Amino acid sequence: MKPTLLVLAAGMGSRYGGLKQIDPLGPSGETIIDYSIYDAVRAGFGKIVYIVRDYFLDAFKEAVAQKYSHVTCPDGEPLQFEFVTQE
């Protein structure tokens, strides 16, 4: 059984002024979460679970699921995603 990466991303970003979790920051528009996913997949993780606010769910699904729907684990299995909401 492959490990699961739990991404705690339910913060409002009030000090930052927005959704820092999905704002582009890398040289090619990568997000902070992109770097975490890349490292997790290379380390053998097979599933990513995002904990987000219900209010941000659609934004996360759009930013994350489409970008990583084609990603496979080193063993060739597709990377799995799940979104859990927290109020």
DAPE-V257633 format. One record per helix or strand of 2 or more residues. SS is the DSSP state (~ for helix, > for strand). FROM is the first residue (numbers start at 0). TO is the last residue. If there is no record, write none. Layout:
# DAPE-V257633
ss->SS from->FROM to->TO
ss->SS from->FROM to->TO
This chain:
# DAPE-V257633
ss->> from->3 to->7
ss->~ from->31 to->41
ss->> from->46 to->52
ss->~ from->53 to->67
ss->> from->79 to->85
